[in-house]
Amino acid sequence: MSSRDGIKAVRSWHFIMRPQDPLTPEQSDIFDGLDRFGDGSLGLEEGPGFSVFECYFEAEGLIEAMNEALACIEEIPGVLIRSIELNARSFEQNGMVTPSVVRLPA
């Protein structure tokens, strides 16, 4: 559909958000208990000394998807996002692969 018809094209976007600090057990419990994250759009990966949010959001553009993800994080008290990154999977998922992008292993 075109914006000329008043309908905007929406697509799925992938990116990684890295918190400033690993989530505390309390913050992880809050994340696990929020229905908002049950749709799989925001996943939490944790390990010794790190936490990473893997994001799949539907939006018109990548910036809108990132803004929506950041708004979701506001529901977890004390979590601050240090960076938002695109990795090889992001480039592939987002249709951004060009000859200058490292490809995912086959």
Rosetta silent file (secondary structure, phi, psi, omega in degrees, C-alpha in Angstrom):
SEQUENCE: MSSRDGIKAVRSWHFIMRPQDPLTPEQSDIFDGLDRFGDGSLGLEEGPGFSVFECYFEAEGLIEAMNEALACIEEIPGVLIRSIELNARSFEQNGMVTPSVVRLPA
SCORE:     score description
SCORE:     0.000 S_00000001
   1 L     0.000  155.698 -178.834    0.000    0.000    0.000 S_00000001
   2 L  -110.291  157.761  176.942    1.122    3.528   -0.532 S_00000001
   3 H   -68.728  -18.796  177.173    1.044    6.535    1.724 S_00000001
   4 H   -61.547  -32.134  179.234   -0.929    8.210   -1.060 S_00000001
   5 H   -85.620    1.475 -178.581   -3.881    6.020    0.002 S_00000001
   6 L    85.845    2.475  178.724   -3.399    7.046    3.637 S_00000001
   7 L  -113.573  127.861 -178.499   -1.958    3.662    4.570 S_00000001
   8 L   -97.595  142.706  178.667    1.701    3.428    5.457 S_00000001
   9 L   -72.195  132.248  178.586    3.816    0.370    4.755 S_00000001
  10 L  -118.149  140.018  177.045    4.894   -1.416    7.917 S_00000001
  11 E  -140.346  168.865 -179.809    7.666   -3.960    8.100 S_00000001
  12 E   -88.894  135.407 -179.599    9.569   -5.914   10.707 S_00000001
  13 E  -121.658  142.428  178.501   12.897   -4.504   11.937 S_00000001
  14 E  -118.303  137.402  174.449   15.662   -6.277   13.880 S_00000001
  15 E  -162.979  168.153 -179.127   18.243   -4.675   16.167 S_00000001
  16 E  -114.588  136.531  172.787   20.056   -5.220   19.458 S_00000001
  17 E  -116.564  130.186  179.578   19.822   -2.968   22.526 S_00000001
  18 E  -109.620  120.192  176.299   22.562   -3.122   25.149 S_00000001
  19 E   -70.286  157.108  178.038   21.781   -1.863   28.649 S_00000001
  20 L   -61.796  -38.733  179.671   24.345    0.205   30.517 S_00000001
  21 L  -131.754  154.917  173.436   24.472   -2.482   33.224 S_00000001
  22 L   -58.357  147.334  177.942   23.325   -6.109   33.394 S_00000001
  23 L   -65.595  145.051  173.985   19.761   -6.387   34.634 S_00000001
  24 L   -77.591  163.530  175.534   19.327   -7.125   38.317 S_00000001
  25 H   -55.940  -37.062  179.654   17.296  -10.200   39.305 S_00000001
  26 H   -65.755  -43.398  178.715   14.438   -7.842   40.206 S_00000001
  27 H   -64.909  -39.715  177.093   14.556   -6.145   36.787 S_00000001
  28 H   -62.310  -40.485  177.894   14.634   -9.544   35.061 S_00000001
  29 H   -63.243  -40.889  177.715   11.574  -10.610   37.072 S_00000001
  30 H   -62.643  -46.910  178.093    9.733   -7.444   36.013 S_00000001
  31 H   -55.440  -48.786 -177.950   10.633   -8.115   32.366 S_00000001
  32 H   -62.931  -28.957 -176.219    9.418  -11.714   32.657 S_00000001
  33 H   -89.936   -6.340 -177.560    6.144  -10.609   34.250 S_00000001
  34 L   -86.968  122.702  178.786    5.117   -7.951   31.742 S_00000001
  35 H   -59.772  -29.905 -176.861    2.491   -9.089   29.230 S_00000001
  36 H   -55.851  -28.816 -176.738    3.784   -6.472   26.802 S_00000001
  37 H   -94.762    3.349 -178.106    6.842   -8.636   26.095 S_00000001
  38 L   -72.679  -13.793 -177.575    4.870  -11.838   25.526 S_00000001
  39 L   -84.565   -3.478  178.156    4.591  -11.279   21.771 S_00000001
  40 L    84.277    3.764 -179.456    8.302  -11.917   21.199 S_00000001
  41 L   -70.944  -23.034 -178.856    9.057   -8.442   19.903 S_00000001
  42 E  -135.783  112.533  179.007   11.579   -7.931   22.699 S_00000001
  43 E  -110.228  149.884 -179.481   13.685  -10.824   23.966 S_00000001
  44 E  -114.274  124.094  174.074   16.173  -10.793   26.812 S_00000001
  45 E  -111.686  128.446 -178.625   19.456  -12.681   26.655 S_00000001
  46 E  -130.141  148.640  176.666   21.456  -12.820   29.887 S_00000001
  47 E  -153.854 -178.081  179.782   24.759  -14.296   30.883 S_00000001
  48 L   -58.076  112.142  175.413   27.491  -13.731   33.431 S_00000001
  49 L    79.758   10.470  178.520   27.972   -9.969   33.550 S_00000001
  50 E  -149.966  155.324  170.386   25.778   -9.015   30.573 S_00000001
  51 E  -138.890  141.895  179.249   22.229   -8.493   29.369 S_00000001
  52 E  -140.957  135.779  174.106   21.145   -7.893   25.772 S_00000001
  53 E   -99.794  124.082  173.786   17.710   -7.186   24.326 S_00000001
  54 E   -98.554  124.838 -169.147   17.043   -8.725   20.920 S_00000001
  55 E  -117.530  133.583  171.332   14.346   -6.689   19.196 S_00000001
  56 E  -131.318  101.499 -177.663   11.899   -7.449   16.382 S_00000001
  57 E  -121.512  142.643  175.014    9.474   -4.550   15.988 S_00000001
  58 E   -94.206  128.912 -179.697    7.012   -3.721   13.260 S_00000001
  59 E  -164.070  167.963  178.077    7.070   -0.090   12.196 S_00000001
  60 L   -66.086  -38.873 -178.751    7.207    2.112    9.131 S_00000001
  61 L  -140.062  167.787 -178.039   10.919    2.776    9.633 S_00000001
  62 H   -62.562  -41.553  179.799   13.883    1.642   11.694 S_00000001
  63 H   -62.534  -41.540  178.528   13.915    4.797   13.856 S_00000001
  64 H   -63.764  -39.507  178.064   10.236    4.323   14.723 S_00000001
  65 H   -63.672  -42.802  178.676   10.917    0.696   15.664 S_00000001
  66 H   -64.348  -41.811  178.222   13.808    1.744   17.911 S_00000001
  67 H   -62.247  -39.295  178.441   11.681    4.426   19.579 S_00000001
  68 H   -64.751  -42.144  178.593    8.952    1.880   20.269 S_00000001
  69 H   -63.914  -42.742  178.423   11.467   -0.523   21.819 S_00000001
  70 H   -62.507  -37.310  177.460   12.921    2.232   24.006 S_00000001
  71 H   -63.787  -35.913  177.563    9.415    3.109   25.203 S_00000001
  72 H   -64.816  -41.282 -177.746    8.933   -0.529   26.234 S_00000001
  73 H   -62.987  -27.469  179.075   12.150   -0.513   28.258 S_00000001
  74 L   -59.366  -18.621  178.854   10.829    2.418   30.288 S_00000001
  75 L   -76.970   -8.125  178.517    8.522   -0.097   32.004 S_00000001
  76 L  -108.024  103.403 -174.794   11.549   -1.689   33.680 S_00000001
  77 L   -56.842  133.807  174.033   12.701    0.720   36.413 S_00000001
  78 L    86.131   -5.526 -179.759   16.371    1.647   36.374 S_00000001
  79 L   -85.677  124.322  176.389   17.273    0.150   32.994 S_00000001
  80 L  -117.329  132.942 -179.652   19.250    2.546   30.794 S_00000001
  81 E   -88.627  125.438 -179.121   20.150    1.654   27.217 S_00000001
  82 E   -85.727  -38.607 -178.240   23.817    2.260   26.350 S_00000001
  83 E  -155.327  155.844  170.775   23.650    1.406   22.653 S_00000001
  84 E  -121.354  129.445 -172.131   21.471    0.161   19.835 S_00000001
  85 E  -127.910  151.644  169.285   23.284   -1.981   17.302 S_00000001
  86 L  -110.722  125.249  177.246   22.761   -3.617   13.956 S_00000001
  87 L  -109.846 -173.941 -177.472   24.624   -6.900   13.558 S_00000001
  88 H   -57.591  -39.898  178.031   24.931   -9.252   10.570 S_00000001
  89 H   -63.965  -38.452  178.564   21.525  -10.795   11.371 S_00000001
  90 H   -61.815  -47.018  179.283   20.023   -7.298   11.528 S_00000001
  91 H   -58.673  -43.027  179.403   21.353   -6.402    8.097 S_00000001
  92 H   -64.543  -52.196 -178.061   19.939   -9.648    6.693 S_00000001
  93 H   -61.046  -39.090 -175.382   16.557   -9.325    8.442 S_00000001
  94 L   -85.198    1.167  179.521   16.210   -5.640    7.551 S_00000001
  95 L    68.622   33.679 -176.065   17.019   -6.182    3.873 S_00000001
  96 L  -108.244   13.525 -177.408   20.156   -4.063    4.129 S_00000001
  97 L   -75.064  126.977  175.433   22.658   -6.559    2.707 S_00000001
  98 L  -132.806  174.291  177.639   24.871   -5.091    0.009 S_00000001
  99 L   -58.343  -19.242 -178.656   28.293   -6.156   -1.329 S_00000001
 100 L   -92.152    5.036 -178.947   29.878   -4.059    1.451 S_00000001
 101 L  -107.626  133.203  176.068   28.157   -5.982    4.285 S_00000001
 102 L   -65.080  130.408 -177.798   29.641   -9.117    5.849 S_00000001
 103 L   -85.773  154.124  173.648   27.256  -11.988    5.206 S_00000001
 104 L   -67.518  146.970  176.474   26.033  -14.483    7.782 S_00000001
 105 L   -61.371  143.662 -178.828   27.740  -17.882    7.583 S_00000001
 106 L   -75.075    0.000    0.000   25.803  -20.331    5.439 S_00000001
